[in-house]
């Protein structure tokens, strides 16, 4: 979707149309960070994760809108329903993005390009929103292509063009290549996919670790990841960005307790436990760290989650700091087993020889 949250707000409020708006911040529309912004705002250099004060300086007449996540979720479900008319192989990445495998082609259209165009037309006609699509032979190329002609664009990269397309890509466009890795690559003289392709698999792995094997395949147009309609949940978590930076341990502990309660409720809902508790901290300068602790057995006890998060916080916070975001997640999940009753029969364990 194109500037999804901002586009929904402009659709629902005529006063926002054609104007620079930023979704995010505090309930009064000030402070915090930008979650997303309209294309009118982007012309001023505003982008997601930018502090609201900085965005206001770049565009003094910027309109701040507090997010309505329940509305965005409902619209996302409507978009998902449109997808399902064409295929059941839908892998959501977020509220505003998904992979579709249209090999199934439920309507017998026979063209991935035509399917993408029909979906975009349906979204525009029924929901009064625009979407951009990337059509290609695998996830990686389709993802990159979807960002090429925003907003309201459609990009097709056919099989014969895939390799040359990837060779021309800047290294920062590659999946998993962040700022640090991109800088390392550039220092090595690796600026494009073509440069990266000159390295052997052994050399890439030596410099970048196991993910190097993925880079080696991707730069050759090889991406065998399937579209997974029902991805296994690997963690349960929650996080919050604060309108005002937290500066004391007491403030942080209070927010951690609240976030832990949300995580605990989600664990109970999904009937799951986990062995690893992870604390996520983002500071006012956007530096981000994580700290975790694992247990020998799965847990779902709220007090233990709170205590663990607080202990990790004590270790992580050193000196005077300003915290913008806190998050807690529980991973290494396992289903909650029903407690044995007096009538329960013992279960014979199966032994395996490897």
C-alpha positions in Angstrom: 0.0 0.0 0.0 1.1 3.6 -0.7 1.7 5.6 2.5 -0.9 3.4 4.1 -1.8 5.1 7.4 -1.5 8.6 5.9 -3.6 7.6 2.9 -6.4 6.2 5.1 -6.4 9.4 7.1 -6.6 11.5 3.9 -9.4 9.3 2.5 -11.4 9.7 5.7 -10.9 13.4 6.3 -11.3 15.8 3.4 -9.3 18.5 5.4 -6.1 16.4 5.1 -6.3 15.8 1.3 -3.5 17.3 -0.8 -1.7 18.5 2.4 1.4 17.3 4.2 0.4 15.1 7.1 2.3 12.8 9.5 0.8 9.9 11.4 2.3 9.3 14.8 3.3 11.0 18.0 1.2 11.6 21.1 -2.7 11.9 21.4 -2.4 15.7 21.0 -0.6 15.2 17.7 2.7 16.5 19.0 5.9 14.8 20.1 7.1 11.3 19.5 8.1 10.0 16.1 6.6 9.8 12.7 5.1 6.4 11.9 4.4 7.3 8.3 3.6 10.5 6.3 1.8 11.5 3.1 3.6 12.0 -0.2 3.1 15.7 0.2 5.1 15.6 3.4 7.9 13.5 1.9 8.7 16.3 -0.5 10.0 18.2 2.5 12.4 15.3 3.5 10.1 13.9 6.1 10.2 10.1 6.6 9.1 7.4 9.1 11.0 7.2 12.4 11.9 10.8 12.2 11.3 12.8 15.5 8.2 14.9 15.2 10.1 18.0 16.3 12.5 17.6 13.4 9.6 17.0 11.0 7.9 20.2 12.2 11.0 22.2 11.5 11.3 20.8 8.0 7.6 21.6 7.3 6.1 24.2 9.7 2.6 23.6 8.3 2.8 19.8 8.7 -0.4 18.3 10.2 0.1 15.7 12.9 -2.5 12.9 13.1 -2.6 10.4 16.0 -2.8 6.8 14.6 -6.0 4.8 14.5 -4.7 1.3 14.4 -8.1 -0.4 14.7 -9.2 1.4 11.5 -6.0 0.5 9.7 -6.5 -3.2 10.8 -10.1 -3.2 9.4 -8.9 -1.7 6.1 -6.1 -4.3 5.9 -8.7 -7.1 6.3 -10.7 -5.6 3.4 -7.5 -5.6 1.3 -6.8 -9.2 2.3 -10.4 -10.1 1.1 -9.6 -8.7 -2.3 -6.4 -10.7 -2.5 -8.3 -13.9 -1.6 -10.5 -13.6 -4.7 -7.4 -14.4 -6.8 -5.3 -16.8 -4.7 -5.3 -18.5 -1.3 -1.5 -18.3 -1.1 -1.2 -15.0 0.7 1.7 -14.2 3.1 1.1 -11.0 5.1 4.2 -9.1 6.1 2.4 -6.3 7.9 -0.9 -4.5 7.7 0.0 -2.9 4.4 2.2 -5.4 2.7 1.9 -9.0 1.5 3.4 -11.6 -0.9 0.9 -13.4 -3.2 1.7 -16.5 -5.2 -0.7 -16.4 -8.1 0.4 -19.6 -9.7 -2.8 -21.0 -8.3 -4.8 -18.4 -10.3 -8.3 -19.0 -8.9 -10.1 -17.0 -11.6 -8.1 -18.6 -14.5 -6.8 -15.2 -15.7 -3.5 -16.6 -16.9 -1.4 -13.5 -16.4 0.3 -12.4 -13.2 0.4 -8.8 -14.6 -3.3 -8.8 -15.3 -4.0 -10.2 -11.8 -1.9 -7.5 -10.2 -3.7 -4.8 -12.2 -7.1 -6.2 -11.3 -6.2 -6.2 -7.6 -4.9 -2.6 -7.7 -8.1 -1.5 -9.6 -10.3 -3.2 -7.0 -8.5 -1.6 -4.1 -8.8 1.8 -5.8 -12.5 1.4 -6.7 -13.7 -0.3 -3.5 -11.5 1.3 -0.9 -10.5 4.6 -2.5 -6.8 3.8 -1.8 -3.8 3.1 -4.1 -1.4 0.2 -4.1 1.9 -0.5 -5.9 2.8 -4.0 -7.1 6.0 -5.8 -8.1 5.5 -8.8 -10.3 8.4 -11.3 -10.9 9.6 -14.9 -10.5 10.5 -14.8 -6.8 10.0 -12.9 -3.5 13.2 -10.9 -3.6 12.7 -9.4 -7.0 9.0 -8.8 -6.6 9.6 -7.0 -3.3 12.3 -4.7 -4.8 10.1 -4.1 -7.9 7.1 -3.1 -5.7 9.0 -0.1 -4.5 10.2 1.2 -7.9 7.2 3.1 -9.1 5.4 4.3 -6.0 2.8 5.6 -5.6 0.2 3.8 -7.6 2.7 1.9 -9.8 3.2 -1.6 -11.3 6.6 -3.0 -12.2 7.2 -6.3 -14.0 10.6 -8.0 -14.0 10.4 -11.0 -16.4 12.6 -14.1 -16.1 15.0 -12.9 -18.8 15.6 -9.6 -17.0 16.0 -10.8 -13.5 19.8 -11.3 -13.5 20.7 -8.0 -15.1 18.1 -6.2 -12.9 19.8 -7.6 -9.7 23.3 -6.8 -11.0 22.3 -3.1 -11.3 20.9 -2.9 -7.8 22.8 -0.9 -5.1 23.9 -3.2 -2.3 21.7 -1.4 0.3 18.6 -2.7 -1.7 19.5 -6.3 -0.9 17.4 -8.0 1.7 19.2 -8.1 5.1 21.8 -5.4 4.2 21.5 -2.6 6.7 23.5 0.5 7.0 26.5 -1.1 8.8 26.7 -4.0 6.3 26.3 -1.6 3.3 29.1 0.6 4.6 31.4 -2.5 5.0 30.6 -3.6 1.5 31.3 -0.2 0.0 34.7 -0.1 1.8 35.4 -3.3 0.0 34.5 -1.8 -3.3 31.2 -3.5 -3.5 28.6 -1.0 -4.6 26.2 -3.0 -6.8 24.9 -6.5 -7.3 27.4 -6.8 -10.2 30.3 -6.1 -7.8 29.0 -8.6 -5.2 28.6 -11.2 -7.9 32.4 -11.2 -8.5 33.0 -12.8 -5.1 33.0 -16.5 -4.6 30.6 -18.0 -2.1 33.5 -18.8 0.3 34.7 -15.1 0.2 31.2 -13.8 0.8 30.7 -16.1 3.8 34.2 -15.2 5.1 33.3 -11.5 5.1 29.6 -11.6 6.1 29.0 -14.9 7.8 26.2 -17.4 7.1 24.0 -14.7 5.4 26.6 -14.6 2.8 25.2 -17.8 1.3 21.9 -16.0 0.8 23.6 -13.0 -0.9 25.5 -15.4 -3.2 22.3 -16.9 -4.4 20.2 -13.7 -4.5 22.7 -11.9 -6.7 22.2 -14.7 -9.2 18.5 -14.4 -9.1 18.0 -17.5 -7.0 15.4 -17.2 -4.2 13.6 -20.4 -3.3 11.6 -19.1 -0.4 8.0 -20.1 -0.8 5.0 -17.9 -0.1 3.9 -19.1 3.4 0.2 -18.5 4.1 0.4 -19.7 7.6 3.8 -18.7 9.0 4.7 -20.3 12.3 4.7 -17.7 15.1 8.3 -17.6 16.5 7.7 -15.0 19.2 5.0 -13.1 21.1 5.8 -9.5 22.0 4.7 -5.9 22.3 6.5 -2.5 22.2 5.7 1.1 22.6 7.2 4.4 21.4 6.7 7.2 23.9 5.6 10.7 23.2 8.1 11.9 25.8 11.5 10.3 26.4 11.9 8.3 29.6 14.8 9.3 31.8 14.3 7.4 35.1 14.3 3.8 35.9 11.0 4.2 37.7 9.4 5.5 34.5 10.9 2.7 32.4 9.9 0.0 34.9 6.3 1.3 35.0 6.1 1.1 31.1 7.7 -2.3 31.1 5.1 -3.6 33.5 2.4 -2.4 31.2 4.0 -3.9 28.1 4.6 -7.2 30.0 0.9 -7.4 30.8 0.1 -7.1 27.0 2.6 -9.8 26.2 1.2 -12.1 28.9 -2.4 -11.7 27.6 -1.2 -12.5 24.0 0.6 -15.6 25.3 -2.6 -16.8 27.1 -4.6 -16.1 24.0 -2.3 -18.2 21.8 -1.9 -20.8 24.6 1.9 -20.7 24.4 4.9 -20.5 26.6 8.5 -19.5 25.8 12.0 -20.0 27.1 13.6 -16.7 26.1 12.6 -13.2 27.3 14.1 -10.3 25.2 14.1 -6.7 26.1 14.3 -4.1 23.3 15.4 -0.5 24.0 15.6 2.4 21.5 17.3 5.6 22.8 16.6 9.2 21.8 19.5 9.1 19.4 17.8 6.1 17.6 20.6 3.7 18.9 18.9 0.4 19.6 19.9 -2.6 21.8 18.4 -5.9 22.9 19.2 -8.0 25.9 17.8 -11.4 26.6 17.7 -14.2 29.2 16.8 -17.9 28.6 15.3 -20.4 31.0 15.8 -24.2 31.0 12.0 -24.7 30.6 9.2 -22.7 28.9 7.5 -20.0 31.0 4.3 -18.0 30.9 4.3 -16.5 34.4 3.6 -12.7 34.3 5.6 -11.9 37.5 8.6 -13.8 36.1 8.4 -12.0 32.8 8.2 -8.6 34.6 11.1 -9.5 36.9 13.2 -10.7 34.0 12.5 -7.6 31.9 13.4 -5.3 34.9 16.6 -7.2 35.6 17.6 -6.9 31.9 16.8 -3.2 32.1 19.1 -2.7 35.1 21.9 -4.3 33.2 21.3 -2.3 30.0 20.8 1.2 31.4 24.1 2.8 32.4 24.3 6.5 33.2 22.0 9.2 32.1 20.0 8.1 29.1 16.8 9.0 27.3 14.7 6.1 26.2 12.2 6.5 23.3 11.0 2.9 22.9 10.7 -0.2 25.1 9.6 -3.7 24.0 9.4 -7.2 25.4 9.1 -10.4 23.5 9.1 -14.1 24.5 10.5 -16.6 22.0 11.5 -20.3 21.7 7.8 -21.0 22.0 6.0 -24.2 22.8 2.3 -25.0 23.3 0.9 -25.0 26.8 0.3 -28.6 27.8 -2.9 -29.5 29.8 -2.1 -30.3 33.4 -2.4 -34.1 34.2 -5.5 -35.2 36.1 -6.1 -38.1 38.5 -7.6 -40.0 35.5 -4.8 -39.2 33.1 -3.0 -42.2 31.7 0.8 -42.2 31.6 2.3 -41.7 28.2 5.0 -44.0 26.9 7.9 -41.9 25.6 9.3 -42.7 22.2 13.0 -43.2 21.9 14.9 -42.3 18.8 18.4 -43.4 17.7 20.2 -40.9 15.6 
